[in-house]
C-alpha cells in the first residue's frame, strides 16, 4: 500500500485519535499508545478458519473497515502503512520470539518496526502485553514506562528486547536484527501460525488490549482485568457471555 492510497482520516477515526500527526517523536508516541489501547491483539479469525492475508492493505481493511484487531503481521503491517502515510520513515524488522525453554523461534516469527527520526526507535503494536510507547534503539539503556521497564541488549549478531522482572532479573521477549524486510518475507511464518497445531495461535482464542490503567484480556472463557497492581480473573459461563464480553470490552462482533 503506497502512502497515497491510505485513507488516513478513516484510520485516525478508528483510533479515536485527534492529536498531532506531524512525523515527530511526540506524535509517534501518542499514536503508538493509542493503537495499543484501541486496536486489540487477537487471533479470532484463526479459530473461525478464516485465512489471514499477509498484506498491509488487507490488514488496514480489517482493522479500520472491519473494526477488528489482529496479530503481529496485521497490526504492525497496518501501523507501518499508517506511519508511512503520515511521513514517517519505517523499516520492517524480523524478530525471533523467546521461548520458555530458553530457545527462540525462527526468523520471521514476529514482525516489529524501526522508525527513524533524529534517532532510531523500536515500535511494536503487535506483541500484546509489552511496551506501550516506542523504545529508543540504543543498547543497554533502561527505559521505564508505566507498563514496565525495558532495555535492548546487544548480542553477537542481533539485538534482544528484554523486560525487567519483579526480582530485578531481565527476561528476553524477542531478538531481532536491523536488516530491512518486506511484508512478503513473513508469509510462510504467518501461514504456520494460523494453521499448525504447534502454533500457540491455533490452540486458544485470545483478545487483549492496553487500557489507561492496565490491560483487559479475554483468553477463551477467562476474562482477566488488570488495574495498576490489581488483577481480577473470572471464568465466563457460556459462549454467549464470551460474545457479550467481546462486544463490551473490545467492540468486536464475530
VENURWO-V774176 format. One record per helix or strand of 3 or more residues. SS is the DSSP state (h for helix, s for strand). FROM is the first residue (numbers start at 0). LEN is the number of residues. If there is no record, write none. Layout:
# VENURWO-V774176
SS/FROM/LEN + SS/FROM/LEN
This chain:
# VENURWO-V774176
h/2/3 + h/7/8 + h/24/14 + h/43/4 + h/55/10 + h/71/14 + s/88/10 + s/109/7 + s/119/4 + s/142/3 + s/147/7 + s/158/6 + s/169/7 + h/182/13 + h/199/3 + s/205/6 + s/213/6 + s/221/6 + s/229/6 + h/238/12
